[in-house]
């Protein structure tokens, strides 16, 4: 027994000795894990900061003149503001501007020294950590949630920005009005009605958007073909030739009756501002430059989705009998029916966060729930065709604030809809087209 007890005491002593030898190794491994974790965390923070800085800088490159994207002073001011908010020393940051007026882009690189605490015992005292990003200024090249009303570029140009105008739909021929019905999710009055009420579920794209061509479609979205609409082939979509007055009225009534009281006037959705010096980049509204260009909007937050959820209810049956469309004339000119609704003296606006239907959490459901339903996107086409066999080519997209009808005119063969067109720079998760200073909708997009 004495021999066995002596052996056990020696065994305990060996364990203590082994533990004492392993303790520095275990502590070193724990320290290394802490140091590596802190390094990875700082790298992630720098990357997030670089993304935000690049987006903010690229937004300002083409202000106040959208035709001139060389305003590096404003862009750098915006970049420095975001850097400060994220705890980045501007001496650790490099911002470069590329692309000129055709493909404006801001590239950001942040590098700073990270000091280690525990792995210094291995001779590693510090290491540089970095974050890199680039954001481009692009035109809205397409997406989902689009209202199926085709309008010509000349109509938008003649309407002006912020002016209350009347657009006319004529079931006897699109060329007798200012806009025509277009197929996106498919054909028929029920599908068209649903698309007017909720916005189309399918993605459509415009000329100039990558992979948006008749040669590219059909194909895998979006790497091969930038649209998913069954009635479209690239930027070419079929017109809806039946009498769509009834479904149009149903859709407009739904949007007007189910808009939240906080967003049911143009002045509530688009607020005029007196100066362009109050820019915010941390989720608050970004103010708009106006001047002779009529107002360019910067909506809240830096990265927000624009996808509209798919409809979940059953469309109402058609309320009118389809009639063939026979274009007979050239679209009439558009005359503004009033002075700008909210331009104020500065010509600058901001899209209020509560009324931005593309912000995360703001998307309207496919039920009669009040939300911002009067801020809509519609496709701009080159010209109207000659019946169902002649497709309409989408050139770009327009942002519009819906005001209902002109004296209640929406019955029989025609429907007159009032609203304001707005040039906007919105935050969007959408298809990016080549930057066009004349485009109705532009946004910034991370590209690196």
C-alpha positions in Angstrom: 0.0 0.0 0.0 2.8 2.4 0.9 4.4 1.8 -2.5 1.1 2.4 -4.4 0.5 5.6 -2.4 4.0 6.9 -3.2 3.4 6.2 -6.9 0.1 8.2 -6.9 1.9 11.1 -5.2 4.5 11.1 -7.9 1.8 10.9 -10.6 0.1 14.0 -9.2 3.4 15.8 -9.3 3.9 14.9 -13.0 0.4 16.3 -13.8 1.2 19.5 -12.0 4.5 19.8 -13.9 2.8 19.1 -17.3 0.1 21.6 -16.5 2.7 24.2 -15.6 4.5 23.6 -18.9 1.3 23.8 -20.9 -0.2 26.8 -19.2 1.9 29.4 -21.3 0.9 27.5 -24.5 -2.8 27.6 -23.6 -2.6 31.2 -22.6 -0.8 32.0 -25.8 -3.5 30.3 -27.9 -6.2 32.1 -26.0 -4.4 35.4 -26.5 -3.9 34.7 -30.2 -7.6 34.0 -30.6 -8.4 37.3 -28.9 -5.9 39.2 -31.1 -7.1 37.6 -34.3 -10.7 38.2 -33.4 -10.1 41.9 -32.7 -8.1 42.2 -36.0 -11.0 40.6 -38.0 -13.5 42.8 -36.2 -11.6 46.0 -37.1 -11.2 44.9 -40.7 -15.0 44.3 -40.9 -15.6 47.8 -39.4 -13.2 49.4 -41.9 -14.9 47.6 -44.8 -18.4 48.8 -43.7 -17.0 52.4 -43.3 -15.4 52.2 -46.8 -18.7 51.1 -48.3 -20.6 54.0 -46.7 -17.9 56.6 -47.6 -17.8 55.5 -51.2 -21.6 55.7 -51.5 -21.7 59.1 -49.9 -18.9 60.5 -52.1 -20.3 59.1 -55.3 -23.7 60.7 -54.6 -22.1 64.1 -54.6 -19.9 63.9 -57.6 -22.6 65.1 -60.0 -24.1 67.9 -57.9 -25.3 70.5 -58.3 -25.1 70.0 -62.1 -25.9 66.4 -63.1 -24.1 67.0 -66.4 -20.8 67.7 -64.6 -19.5 64.9 -62.3 -16.3 66.6 -61.4 -17.4 68.1 -58.1 -14.7 66.4 -56.1 -14.9 69.1 -53.4 -18.5 68.2 -52.5 -17.7 64.5 -52.8 -14.7 64.8 -50.5 -16.7 66.8 -47.9 -19.3 64.0 -47.9 -16.6 61.4 -47.6 -14.9 63.1 -44.7 -18.3 63.6 -42.9 -19.0 59.8 -43.1 -15.4 59.0 -42.1 -15.7 61.1 -39.0 -19.1 59.5 -38.1 -17.4 56.1 -38.3 -14.3 57.1 -36.3 -12.0 57.1 -39.3 -9.1 59.5 -39.4 -9.1 61.1 -42.8 -5.3 60.8 -42.9 -5.8 57.0 -43.0 -8.1 57.3 -46.0 -7.6 57.9 -49.7 -10.5 58.8 -52.1 -10.0 58.8 -55.8 -12.6 59.8 -58.5 -12.9 58.0 -61.9 -15.1 57.7 -64.9 -15.7 61.4 -65.7 -19.3 62.3 -66.8 -20.1 58.9 -68.4 -19.2 56.5 -65.6 -18.6 58.5 -62.4 -17.2 56.4 -59.6 -15.6 57.1 -56.2 -13.0 54.6 -54.9 -12.1 54.6 -51.2 -9.2 52.9 -49.5 -8.7 53.0 -45.7 -5.5 51.6 -44.1 -4.4 51.9 -40.5 -2.1 50.1 -38.1 -3.5 47.5 -35.8 -1.5 46.7 -32.6 -1.6 43.3 -31.1 -1.7 42.6 -27.3 -0.8 39.0 -26.8 1.0 37.6 -29.8 3.8 40.1 -29.3 5.6 37.2 -27.6 5.8 35.7 -31.1 7.5 38.9 -32.4 4.4 40.2 -34.1 3.7 43.6 -32.7 1.4 45.1 -35.3 -0.1 44.7 -38.8 -1.9 47.0 -41.2 -5.6 46.5 -41.6 -7.6 47.9 -44.5 -11.0 48.3 -46.2 -11.6 49.1 -49.8 -14.8 50.0 -51.8 -16.0 51.7 -54.9 -19.4 53.1 -55.7 -20.7 54.3 -59.0 -23.3 56.8 -60.1 -25.8 55.0 -62.3 -29.2 55.4 -63.9 -32.1 53.2 -62.8 -32.0 50.4 -65.3 -35.0 48.4 -64.1 -36.5 46.4 -61.4 -39.7 45.1 -60.0 -42.7 47.0 -58.6 -43.1 49.1 -61.7 -46.6 50.4 -62.6 -47.5 49.2 -66.2 -48.1 52.7 -67.7 -45.9 53.4 -70.7 -45.2 57.1 -71.3 -43.0 58.8 -73.9 -39.9 60.8 -73.1 -41.4 63.8 -74.8 -44.4 63.6 -72.4 -42.1 63.7 -69.4 -40.0 66.5 -70.9 -43.0 68.7 -71.7 -44.5 68.0 -68.2 -41.4 69.4 -66.4 -40.4 68.5 -62.9 -42.8 69.1 -60.0 -45.6 70.5 -62.2 -49.0 69.0 -61.8 -49.9 67.6 -65.2 -52.7 65.5 -66.7 -51.9 62.3 -68.6 -54.6 60.8 -70.7 -55.2 57.1 -71.5 -57.4 56.4 -74.5 -58.6 52.8 -75.1 -59.2 53.4 -78.8 -55.5 54.0 -79.3 -52.5 54.9 -77.2 -51.5 57.6 -79.7 -54.7 59.4 -78.8 -53.4 59.9 -75.2 -50.2 60.5 -73.3 -49.7 57.0 -71.9 -50.7 53.5 -72.7 -51.1 50.2 -70.9 -48.2 47.8 -71.0 -47.9 44.1 -70.3 -45.3 43.2 -67.6 -46.6 40.2 -65.5 -48.7 38.9 -68.4 -51.7 39.7 -70.5 -55.3 40.4 -69.5 -57.3 42.9 -67.4 -56.9 41.0 -64.1 -53.1 40.9 -64.4 -52.9 44.5 -65.5 -55.2 45.6 -62.6 -53.0 43.8 -60.0 -49.9 45.4 -61.5 -51.4 48.9 -61.2 -52.5 48.3 -57.6 -49.3 46.8 -56.3 -46.6 47.2 -59.0 -45.4 44.4 -61.2 -43.8 41.4 -59.6 -41.6 40.7 -62.7 -38.3 42.6 -63.3 -38.2 44.7 -66.5 -35.2 46.6 -67.9 -34.3 49.5 -70.1 -32.0 50.0 -73.1 -28.5 50.5 -71.9 -28.8 48.1 -68.9 -26.3 45.2 -69.0 -27.9 42.1 -70.4 -31.0 43.9 -71.5 -31.3 43.2 -75.2 -33.5 41.0 -77.4 -30.4 38.9 -78.1 -29.8 38.3 -74.4 -33.3 37.1 -73.6 -34.5 34.7 -72.6 -31.7 33.7 -70.3 -30.6 33.4 -66.7 -31.5 36.5 -64.6 -29.7 38.7 -64.2 -26.4 37.4 -65.5 -27.8 36.5 -68.9 -31.0 38.4 -69.2 -32.0 41.4 -67.1 -35.7 40.9 -67.1 -38.1 38.2 -66.0 -41.4 39.5 -67.6 -43.2 36.9 -69.7 -44.5 39.6 -72.0 -41.1 41.2 -72.6 -38.0 40.4 -74.6 -35.1 42.5 -73.2 -36.3 46.1 -73.2 -39.2 45.3 -75.6 -42.6 44.7 -74.0 -46.0 44.1 -75.5 -48.7 46.8 -75.2 -52.0 45.8 -73.4 -54.5 46.5 -76.2 -57.8 45.8 -74.5 -59.9 48.5 -72.9 -58.1 49.0 -69.6 -60.1 52.0 -68.3 -61.9 49.9 -65.7 -58.8 48.2 -64.3 -56.9 51.5 -64.4 -59.6 53.2 -62.3 -59.6 50.2 -59.9 -55.8 50.4 -59.5 -55.8 54.2 -59.1 -58.7 54.1 -56.6 -56.8 51.5 -54.6 -53.7 53.5 -54.4 -55.5 56.7 -53.5 -57.7 55.1 -50.9 -54.9 53.1 -49.3 -52.2 55.8 -48.9 -51.2 56.7 -45.4 -52.4 60.1 -44.2 -48.7 61.1 -43.7 -48.0 60.7 -47.4 -51.2 61.8 -49.1 -50.0 65.1 -50.4 -47.0 66.0 -52.6 -45.8 68.4 -49.9 -45.7 65.6 -47.3 -43.9 63.2 -49.6 -41.5 65.8 -51.1 -40.3 68.5 -48.7 -38.7 71.7 -50.1 -35.5 72.8 -48.4 -33.9 76.2 -48.2 -30.2 75.2 -48.4 -28.1 72.3 -49.7 -25.6 72.5 -46.8 -27.6 70.3 -44.3 -26.6 67.0 -45.8 -26.9 63.9 -43.5 -25.6 60.5 -44.4 -26.4 58.3 -41.4 -30.0 57.4 -42.3 -31.5 60.8 -42.3 -32.8 62.3 -45.6 -30.2 63.6 -48.0 -31.2 66.9 -49.4 -31.7 67.7 -53.1 -30.1 70.1 -55.4 -32.5 71.9 -57.7 -31.8 75.0 -59.7 -32.6 74.9 -63.4 -32.7 71.1 -63.3 -35.9 71.2 -61.3 -34.8 69.3 -58.2 -32.8 66.1 -57.6 -33.7 64.1 -54.6 -31.6 62.1 -52.2 -33.6 59.7 -50.2 -32.7 58.3 -46.7 -30.1 55.7 -45.8 -27.3 54.4 -48.0 -28.3 50.9 -49.0 -32.0 50.0 -49.2 -33.9 47.4 -51.2 -36.5 48.4 -53.8 -38.0 45.0 -54.4 -41.8 44.9 -54.1 -43.2 41.7 -52.6 -45.3 39.5 -54.9 -49.1 39.9 -54.8 -50.8 37.5 -52.4 -54.4 38.3 -53.2 -56.7 37.3 -56.1 -57.2 40.1 -58.6 -60.8 41.4 -59.1 -62.4 40.3 -62.4 -62.3 42.8 -65.3 -65.0 45.5 -65.3 -65.0 46.3 -68.9 -65.0 44.6 -72.3 -61.7 44.6 -74.2 -61.7 46.6 -77.4 -58.9 46.5 -80.0 -56.6 49.5 -80.0 -56.1 51.4 -83.3 -53.4 54.2 -83.0 -54.5 57.0 -85.2 -52.5 60.1 -84.3 -49.4 61.7 -82.7 -49.5 62.0 -78.9 -50.6 65.5 -77.9 -48.4 67.8 -76.0 -48.6 68.0 -72.2 -49.4 71.3 -70.6 -48.8 71.7 -66.8 -52.1 72.4 -65.0 -50.5 74.3 -62.1 -47.3 75.7 -60.7 -44.9 73.4 -59.0 -46.5 71.8 -55.9 -43.6 72.2 -53.5 -40.6 73.6 -55.1 -40.5 76.6 -52.8 -37.9 79.3 -53.6 -34.9 76.9 -53.7 -36.1 74.3 -56.1 -34.8 71.6 -53.8 -36.7 68.7 -52.2 -36.1 65.7 -50.1 -38.1 62.4 -50.2 -39.4 62.0 -46.7 -38.4 58.6 -45.1 -42.0 57.7 -44.2 -43.1 58.2 -47.8 -40.2 56.3 -49.4 -41.7 52.9 -50.4 -38.3 51.5 -51.3 -36.8 51.8 -47.8 -36.5 48.6 -45.8 -39.6 48.2 -43.7 -41.6 50.7 -45.9 -42.6 48.3 -48.7 -46.3 48.2 -49.2 -48.0 44.9 -48.5 -50.4 43.3 -51.0 -53.4 44.1 -48.8 -55.5 47.2 -48.2 -53.0 48.5 -45.7 -52.2 52.2 -45.8 -48.7 53.1 -46.9 -46.9 55.3 -49.4 -48.7 54.0 -52.6 -48.7 57.3 -54.5 -45.0 57.4 -55.2 -44.6 55.2 -58.2 -42.2 54.3 -61.0 -43.4 54.0 -64.6 -41.5 53.0 -67.8 -40.5 55.6 -70.4 -40.7 54.4 -74.0 -39.4 55.8 -77.3 -42.8 55.9 -79.1 -46.1 54.0 -79.3 -46.5 51.2 -81.8 -49.2 50.0 -84.1 -51.1 47.4 -82.1 -50.3 44.3 -80.1 -47.7 43.0 -82.6 -45.6 46.1 -82.3 -43.6 46.1 -79.0 -42.8 49.1 -76.9 -39.1 49.7 -76.2 -38.3 50.9 -72.6 -35.7 53.6 -72.7 -35.7 54.5 -69.0 -38.0 55.1 -66.0 -39.8 58.0 -64.4 -40.8 58.7 -60.8 -44.2 60.1 -60.4 -46.5 61.3 -57.5 -50.0 60.2 -58.2 -52.8 62.8 -57.7 -55.9 60.9 -58.8 -58.0 62.0 -61.7 -58.6 65.2 -63.6 -62.2 66.1 -62.5 -63.0 62.4 -62.0 -62.5 61.6 -65.7 -62.0 57.8 -65.8 -64.8 56.0 -67.6 -65.8 54.8 -71.0 -62.9 54.8 -73.3 -60.6 57.3 -71.6 -59.0 58.0 -68.2 -57.2 61.2 -67.3 -54.8 60.9 -64.4 -53.0 63.7 -62.6 -49.6 63.7 -61.0 -46.1 65.2 -60.8 -43.0 63.9 -62.4 -39.9 64.2 -60.2 -36.2 63.8 -61.0 -34.8 61.7 -58.2 -31.6 60.2 -56.9 -32.9 57.4 -54.8 -31.3 54.6 -52.9 -32.1 51.4 -54.7 -31.3 47.7 -55.0 -32.1 47.7 -58.7 -30.5 47.1 -62.1 -27.9 49.6 -62.9 -27.8 51.3 -66.3 -25.2 53.6 -67.7 -25.2 57.0 -66.0 -27.4 59.5 -67.9 -27.7 63.0 -66.4 -31.1 63.4 -68.1 -32.5 60.2 -66.6 -35.5 60.6 -64.3 -34.1 58.2 -61.7 -30.5 57.7 -60.7 -28.8 56.1 -57.7 -25.5 55.0 -56.3 -24.3 51.4 -56.3 -21.4 49.6 -54.8 -19.3 48.1 -57.6 -16.2 46.9 -55.9 
